[in-house]
Structure formats: structure tokens, C-alpha cells
Amino acid sequence: MNLKNVCLFSAIILMFTLVFACKKEQKPKIKFPSTDLAKESIIPKPLKTIATNSAFGLDKHTAIYTTKGAAGFENIGLFLAQKIKSKIQLNIPVNSENENPIERVIYINKSDSLDLKEPEAYQLYINQDSIIINANTAEGAFRGIQTLRQIIPTTSNDTLAKHKIWPVPSGKIIDKPNFSYRASMLDVSRHFFSVTDVKKYIDLLAYYKINTLHLHLTDDQGWRIEIKSWPNLTKIGGKTEVGGESGGFYTQEEYKEIVAYAAKRYMTIIPEVDMPGHTNAASVSYPILNGNGKTPKPYEGMRVGFSTLDTRKDTVYSFIDDVVREISAITPGPYFHIGGDESHVTKKKDYIYFVNKVEKIVQKHGKRMIGWEEIAHANVDSTSIAQYWTNPKTAKKGVLKNMKIIMSPAKKAYLDMEYDTLSKHGLHWAAYIPVDTAYLWSPENHDGIPRENILGLEAPLWSETISNIEELEYLAFPRIIGYAELGWSTQENRNWEDYKIRLGNQTPFLNCMNVKYYPSKLIDWK
């Protein structure tokens, strides 16, 4: 902390003391038992933790204050207060006086420190009288309060005072992300998931500092996003899903609700419209789009690679322009994902022609194009992003074009892979991925993709074998927690033996959130 901030915080604490001293005589300091902040089960592992072996007494005499006039900071204070109340049933006022005397403060400070130049960087200082979260941005402050949430104990220590008090271990945490892009993908096409389900997944991801949710909105089995200029996409294409179940779709208002919910948690939504393959639901809705000139039938199976759009028809590009335009208008994030994978019946020259044209459409609507690694075969420019999932040679074509690469190798990062031969859900065409295999790899240097080309890490969850939130959670958790650490924590700071202990200690949070996680026998669940 620089001298300017030290003076500021000293002035704040002095102000609190002067304002509230007249209300009630100051109590002697509580004698907290020794704590060790460095041994707290924080996930992802912070960059640097220094313990000072005392504690902050969180209680009814605590208040939250935020930097006045700093955009977003008061909302973060309110968010923290709500999460504290839901965890320990303690009401804490935010930027207001309290009937009870205020003896300790949590201050969320907008800092101008050059040590916090990364947007998500934060500093957390905890002593007996104050908790101070420093960040240059509201996004950084939000990441900081996720760390604070994890170290607030679930039970009070009733021997320290006549009222309930929750000792928060004291010390200092200096933290910032390893990668700026840390994501999960959710396939809502093979099986549809409700707005409520998606919101719950967002809350769980945000707790572990994941900042992006990629929604796979269209596929052969279903079209899940309302396009007002092409209404049959949801009227017809939204009715089916794998296994003959009822399907579903998001209205644009519902999609905007998801986007806004994510934004309050500093999470970017990336929409994906998969093309030119994986398009049977689109062609069923509008047969004029179909690449073989036939009228297709609704599809509810799991086979891939049989569908394609007509890549030489102007109507197809008018359709794509409308789809990209309508979705981009309600998606404030910078990205639009065009899929591009497994288009096996599209001739290579037609595929290249298609991707080149669609890239320009995406750019026209103010977005940066992402596609699965196959788009690197086309003449895309360096602003587009390739998502590596199966073939490192293809991904390296993107590297040669100076593209950024999202690391999603199926053998390591696919959440829909079975844990083992006894898994209730999932597939295993790529590999079995137990909890240790999911953690024990390094996205920084995997399969020869240069570190400087890596945008970040994404763990995709395809939904062929799952149809409800409980089954989603079974495949995602606990592996997504490890992927969150791979994306945030530096390679030097990651250790399986240490991680598996911290993971086992996530049980109270997962149980509180009613997460139906896979109870891997590799982990000692507390």
C-alpha cells in the first residue's frame, strides 16, 4: 500500500472513531486466538498471502463503506452485504449509519495504485479493526470480495464477546489473474437449461472468479435464441432436443436477463451460433438454408457432422446477418462465436469461403469473431480467435496467423467427459477425466501453443447426456473449480497435494448452494 493510501485509510478509521465514540465508550480490543491466513482454503490460490496471526471481528458492530462516487463500488458493497447475510444471517449496513455503534469497518476502496494496473487485480488488507479491499476497477474489487467471502467462517466464536462474532483471519493478500479470459461453456442446444439454471451456474462460476460464460445456443438438435426476423427458428427449431424431450428457447428478453445477471457479477456472456455445420435445427425451420437442397427432418440424436448451410447462397448470408445483428444488439460483450467445428459435409473451399464472409459480418456488427480451431483453415485476420479443442496442428495454424487461442483441449478440459467407468453421466470419446487429471496440466505450455498466443482457458460442458441442473452439476463440479484455479493462479502457485485439501474444504459452500457434485474418492470431503 502506498503512503497516499495509508494516510487515506488512517483518516477513514479516525473518522469512524470520532463519529461513533460519543455514542458508546470504546471497548477494549478483543483477544483473538492465533489464525493463519495462508492456510485458508481459498480457490483460486492467490498470488501472494501474508498472515499476521490475528483476526478481524465480523459482528453486528461492523459496517461496509465504499469509495464515494466510484462507479460500481457501492453495488459491490451491497452484493457483499447480501452474501454475508445469506451465509451467516448477519445484517451489515452499507454506506449508512447504524443504530449500533460501529467498531469495525470493511472498506472497498477505488485505488489509483500502479500496482493494480491489471483490471482484475486487488489487494486485501485485514487487521483487527478494518478490512480494506483496494482495486483500480469495480471488477477488481468484485474479485476481491469473492476471496473475502471464502475466509468468513460459517460459525461464530461465542467465547470472544457477549454477542456473536465471526473471526476473519488477518493478513495481506496481493492477487491478480494468470489469464484475463477464464471461462466455461454451457451447451443449451442438445438439452435446454432454464434461465434459473443458468443463473445458478453463473453464481457458482463467479464465486471462483471465472469471468466468462460461453452459451452454445444452436445445434442440430435445437435453436435456443429468439430471432425476431426469422421466427420459425424457435417456433419449429426450438421444439426438439436429444432424446425426444420438449426443448425450449430464450426470448430476447430472457436472454437479456441472463446477460444483465452475469454483468452484475462481472461476467461476460459469449453467444455461439454454430455454423455452417451443426445447423439442422436452422434448416428444419427454413429449408431454403439447407446445403443439399432437401427438406430435413427434426433431429434428436447425437451423431455430428451431417448438416451444412448452403455456403454459396445469398439468402444464407442475409440470414446470418440478421442473426448476428439481433444477438449482437443485446450482447454488450466484445465476442461472437460462430462455431465452425465438425462441418464434415461442407467442401473445404466452401468452408473457407463461408468463414471469410461470416468474419466480415461479425466485424460489421462490432464484435470480435471466435470459432473452434477449424476456422484457422480460412483466411481470417489476427483479431479473430481460435478455440483449440482437438487438433494442435490446426490450432497452430491460428498461431501462424498471430491469432489468440482459447485453450479447451478435450482430453483435459471437457466437462462432459466421464470421470471413470462408473460415471453416471458423460461420454468418453476423448478420455476419462478424473479430478486429478483435470487439474494436473498446464494451459501455459500445453501441446506447444505459445504462451503469448493464449487468451485463456475454457472448460466446455456439452449436454448430450444431461438434461437437468443436478446432472449438469455432477459433470461440472468439482472439475470446474480446478479449471478456475488453472485460469487464475500462476503455474508456480499450483500444487495438487495442496489443492485437493482446499477442494475438500469447499464442501460447506457446495452444500449450502445445493450443488450435486461428484464426490470423487480422491478428495477428503469435509
Summary of the structure (lengths in Angstrom):
residues: 526
radius of gyration: 24.8
end to end distance: 35.9
largest distance: 84.4
contacts: 1843
relative contact order: 0.10
helix: 37%
strand: 18%
